[in-house]
Amino acid sequence: MYTEQLYQAVSTLLTRAGSEMSAAEAHGLLCGALCIDAHCPDEPWMQEVLDDEPGDNLLAEESRRVLRQLRRYTQDQLNSTDFLFTPLLPGDAQSLHQRALALQHWCEGFLLGSSVSGLNLKRLTAYGREFIEDLTQLANLDDQFDEDDNDENAYMELVEYLRVGTMTLYEERTLDTAQKAPARLQ
């Protein structure tokens, strides 16, 4: 599956670059930033992910290239009419504990990304505010998952909630921005 390969590639890149951020957290940060400002510049979130200032060494440039690809991939998913968006999380080969921890990191990243992009809860719909509140709770999850079918199902439901909630918030914010944009002369 492509998402698992992408997760692994981003994880490897972040490790090589010395980032303390996981691939899940980096993707969450990107998604949070895009949901608040679909046109946000690359550098602020890349600096958060890479924990550095723009540099010109080869590894830094490779890291930024991969992160730009991740952004294009994510925006393509969010803009798709086929509901293709999927949070970047480890695959089923990882333990449920590792996947739940990545889900927690993804939520932490989303909250950071939305904050960095100027999140204003008053400008969100009731659904958007509730989604942000739910992400806050998920970001504070303790290790509450066991390796059983019930918890596996609960994890899958949470991933689906993140998927749908992110697409919904992105669509709401994109429509809100488009409606507030000045009309253009034809």
C-alpha positions as CSV (number, residue, x, y, z in Angstrom):
1,M,0.0,0.0,0.0
2,Y,1.3,3.4,-1.0
3,T,0.5,5.1,2.4
4,E,2.6,2.6,4.3
5,Q,5.6,3.2,1.9
6,L,5.2,6.9,2.2
7,Y,5.0,6.7,6.0
8,Q,8.3,4.7,6.0
9,A,10.0,7.1,3.6
10,V,9.0,10.1,5.7
11,S,10.1,8.4,8.9
12,T,13.5,7.5,7.5
13,L,13.9,11.0,6.1
14,L,13.1,12.7,9.5
15,T,15.4,10.3,11.3
16,R,18.3,11.1,8.9
17,A,17.5,14.8,9.2
18,G,17.7,14.6,13.0
19,S,14.1,15.7,13.5
20,E,12.4,14.8,16.8
21,M,9.1,14.7,15.0
22,S,7.5,11.4,13.8
23,A,6.1,11.0,10.3
24,A,2.6,10.9,11.8
25,E,3.1,14.2,13.7
26,A,4.7,15.9,10.7
27,H,1.7,14.9,8.5
28,G,-0.7,16.0,11.3
29,L,1.1,19.3,11.4
30,L,0.8,19.7,7.7
31,C,-2.9,18.8,7.7
32,G,-3.7,21.2,10.6
33,A,-2.0,24.0,8.7
34,L,-3.8,23.2,5.5
35,C,-7.2,23.0,7.1
36,I,-6.8,26.5,8.5
37,D,-5.0,28.0,5.5
38,A,-5.0,25.9,2.3
39,H,-2.4,28.4,0.9
40,C,-0.1,28.4,3.9
41,P,3.6,28.8,2.9
42,D,5.9,25.8,3.1
43,E,8.7,27.2,5.3
44,P,6.8,27.7,8.7
45,W,5.6,24.1,8.9
46,M,8.8,22.7,7.4
47,Q,10.8,24.5,10.0
48,E,8.6,23.0,12.7
49,V,9.1,19.5,11.3
50,L,12.8,19.8,10.7
51,D,13.4,22.0,13.8
52,D,15.8,24.3,12.0
53,E,16.2,27.4,9.9
54,P,16.4,27.1,6.2
55,G,19.7,25.7,5.2
56,D,21.6,24.9,2.0
57,N,23.1,21.6,2.9
58,L,22.2,18.6,0.8
59,L,20.2,16.7,3.5
60,A,18.2,19.8,4.3
61,E,17.4,20.3,0.6
62,E,16.4,16.7,0.2
63,S,14.2,16.9,3.3
64,R,12.4,20.0,2.0
65,R,11.9,18.3,-1.4
66,V,10.3,15.2,0.2
67,L,8.2,17.5,2.5
68,R,7.0,19.5,-0.6
69,Q,6.0,16.2,-2.2
70,L,4.2,15.2,0.9
71,R,2.3,18.5,0.8
72,R,1.3,18.0,-2.8
73,Y,0.2,14.5,-2.1
74,T,-1.8,15.6,0.9
75,Q,-3.4,18.5,-0.9
76,D,-4.3,16.3,-3.8
77,Q,-6.0,13.9,-1.4
78,L,-7.8,16.7,0.4
79,N,-9.0,18.3,-2.9
80,S,-10.1,15.0,-4.4
81,T,-13.8,14.4,-4.9
82,D,-13.2,10.7,-4.3
83,F,-12.6,11.2,-0.6
84,L,-9.0,9.8,-0.8
85,F,-7.5,11.5,2.2
86,T,-5.9,9.2,4.7
87,P,-3.9,10.2,7.8
88,L,-0.3,9.2,7.5
89,L,0.0,6.4,10.1
90,P,2.0,3.2,10.4
91,G,0.5,0.1,8.7
92,D,-1.1,-2.9,10.3
93,A,2.2,-4.7,10.6
94,Q,3.0,-2.4,13.5
95,S,1.6,-3.2,17.0
96,L,-1.7,-1.6,18.0
97,H,0.3,0.2,20.7
98,Q,2.7,1.8,18.1
99,R,-0.2,2.7,15.8
100,A,-2.2,4.3,18.7
101,L,0.9,6.3,19.7
102,A,1.3,7.5,16.1
103,L,-2.4,8.5,16.0
104,Q,-1.8,10.5,19.2
105,H,1.2,12.2,17.6
106,W,-0.8,12.9,14.4
107,C,-3.4,14.7,16.6
108,E,-0.7,16.6,18.4
109,G,0.8,17.7,15.1
110,F,-2.6,18.7,13.7
111,L,-3.2,20.9,16.7
112,L,0.2,22.5,16.4
113,G,-0.2,23.0,12.6
114,S,-3.6,24.6,13.0
115,S,-2.3,26.9,15.8
116,V,0.7,27.9,13.7
117,S,-1.6,28.8,10.8
118,G,-3.8,31.1,13.0
119,L,-6.6,28.8,14.3
120,N,-9.5,30.9,15.6
121,L,-12.2,28.7,17.1
122,K,-14.7,31.4,16.7
123,R,-14.4,31.2,12.9
124,L,-15.1,27.5,12.9
125,T,-18.4,25.8,12.5
126,A,-19.8,23.9,15.5
127,Y,-18.5,20.7,13.8
128,G,-15.1,22.3,13.4
129,R,-14.9,23.3,17.0
130,E,-16.0,19.8,18.1
131,F,-13.4,18.2,15.9
132,I,-10.6,20.3,17.4
133,E,-11.9,19.5,20.9
134,D,-11.9,15.8,20.0
135,L,-8.3,16.0,18.6
136,T,-7.3,17.6,21.9
137,Q,-8.6,14.7,23.8
138,L,-7.0,12.2,21.4
139,A,-3.7,13.9,21.7
140,N,-3.8,13.3,25.4
141,L,-4.7,9.6,25.1
142,D,-2.7,7.4,27.5
143,D,-1.9,3.9,26.4
144,Q,-5.5,2.6,26.5
145,F,-5.3,0.0,23.7
146,D,-4.8,-3.7,24.2
147,E,-4.0,-6.1,21.4
148,D,-7.5,-7.4,21.0
149,D,-10.3,-7.2,18.4
150,N,-12.3,-4.6,20.3
151,D,-9.5,-2.2,20.6
152,E,-8.4,-2.8,17.0
153,N,-11.9,-1.9,15.9
154,A,-11.9,1.2,18.1
155,Y,-8.5,2.2,16.6
156,M,-9.9,1.8,13.0
157,E,-13.0,3.9,14.0
158,L,-10.7,6.7,15.3
159,V,-8.6,6.7,12.1
160,E,-11.9,6.9,10.1
161,Y,-13.0,9.8,12.3
162,L,-9.7,11.6,11.7
163,R,-10.0,11.0,8.0
164,V,-13.6,12.3,7.7
165,G,-13.1,15.1,10.2
166,T,-10.0,16.4,8.4
167,M,-11.7,16.4,5.0
168,T,-14.8,18.1,6.4
169,L,-12.8,20.8,8.2
170,Y,-10.7,21.4,5.1
171,E,-13.8,21.7,2.9
172,E,-15.5,24.0,5.4
173,R,-12.4,26.3,5.6
174,T,-11.8,26.2,1.9
175,L,-15.4,27.2,1.1
176,D,-15.3,29.8,3.9
177,T,-12.2,31.3,2.4
178,A,-13.6,31.2,-1.2
179,Q,-16.8,32.9,-0.1
180,K,-14.9,35.7,1.7
181,A,-12.6,36.3,-1.3
182,P,-13.4,39.4,-3.3
183,A,-15.2,38.9,-6.5
184,R,-13.0,39.1,-9.6
185,L,-13.9,40.9,-12.7
186,Q,-14.3,38.7,-15.7
